[in-house]
Amino acid sequence: MYRTVDQAVTAMLAKYEVLTKAIQRAQQYAHKAKTEESFDFWISVERELQKLKPKKQFKFKTKEE
């Protein structure tokens, strides 16, 4: 199917367009994996997709008085 993690990431982003759906699909593939090798592959794809997610920045309210 895919030879490298990068190929899988780009293909999944092109196919699903929304990052969260691509991550969910990678998790499903990992869950259905029959060999440990394919499980590791899909987990690494999921991690690469997670890295593309924007980081949440927490906003702290300060009292200005």
C-alpha positions as CSV (number, residue, x, y, z in Angstrom):
1,M,0.0,0.0,0.0
2,Y,2.3,2.8,1.2
3,R,6.1,2.4,1.3
4,T,6.9,5.3,3.8
5,V,5.1,7.1,6.5
6,D,5.4,10.4,4.5
7,Q,3.6,8.9,1.6
8,A,0.8,7.7,3.8
9,V,0.5,11.0,5.6
10,T,0.3,13.0,2.3
11,A,-2.2,10.5,0.8
12,M,-4.5,10.6,3.9
13,L,-4.4,14.4,4.0
14,A,-5.4,14.5,0.3
15,K,-8.1,11.9,0.7
16,Y,-9.7,13.1,3.9
17,E,-8.9,16.8,3.7
18,V,-9.8,17.4,7.4
19,L,-6.9,16.6,9.7
20,T,-9.0,15.1,12.5
21,K,-10.7,12.6,10.1
22,A,-7.3,11.5,8.8
23,I,-6.1,10.9,12.4
24,Q,-9.2,8.9,13.2
25,R,-8.8,6.8,10.1
26,A,-5.1,6.1,10.9
27,Q,-6.3,5.0,14.4
28,Q,-8.8,2.7,12.8
29,Y,-6.2,1.2,10.6
30,A,-3.9,0.6,13.6
31,H,-6.7,-1.0,15.5
32,K,-7.5,-3.4,12.6
33,A,-3.8,-4.2,11.9
34,K,-3.1,-7.9,11.8
35,T,0.6,-7.8,12.2
36,E,2.8,-5.8,14.6
37,E,4.7,-4.3,11.7
38,S,1.5,-2.8,10.2
39,F,0.3,-1.7,13.7
40,D,3.6,0.2,14.2
41,F,3.4,1.7,10.8
42,W,-0.1,3.2,11.3
43,I,0.8,4.4,14.8
44,S,3.7,6.3,13.4
45,V,1.4,7.7,10.7
46,E,-1.0,8.8,13.4
47,R,1.8,10.5,15.3
48,E,3.0,12.4,12.3
49,L,-0.6,13.6,11.7
50,Q,-0.8,14.6,15.3
51,K,2.3,16.8,14.9
52,L,0.5,18.7,12.2
53,K,-2.3,19.7,14.6
54,P,-2.0,23.3,15.7
55,K,-0.9,23.7,19.3
56,K,-3.5,25.1,21.8
57,Q,-2.3,28.2,23.5
58,F,-3.8,28.9,26.8
59,K,-4.8,32.4,27.6
60,F,-4.5,33.5,31.2
61,K,-6.7,36.3,32.4
62,T,-4.9,38.9,34.4
63,K,-6.4,41.5,36.6
64,E,-5.4,44.9,35.6
65,E,-6.1,47.3,38.4
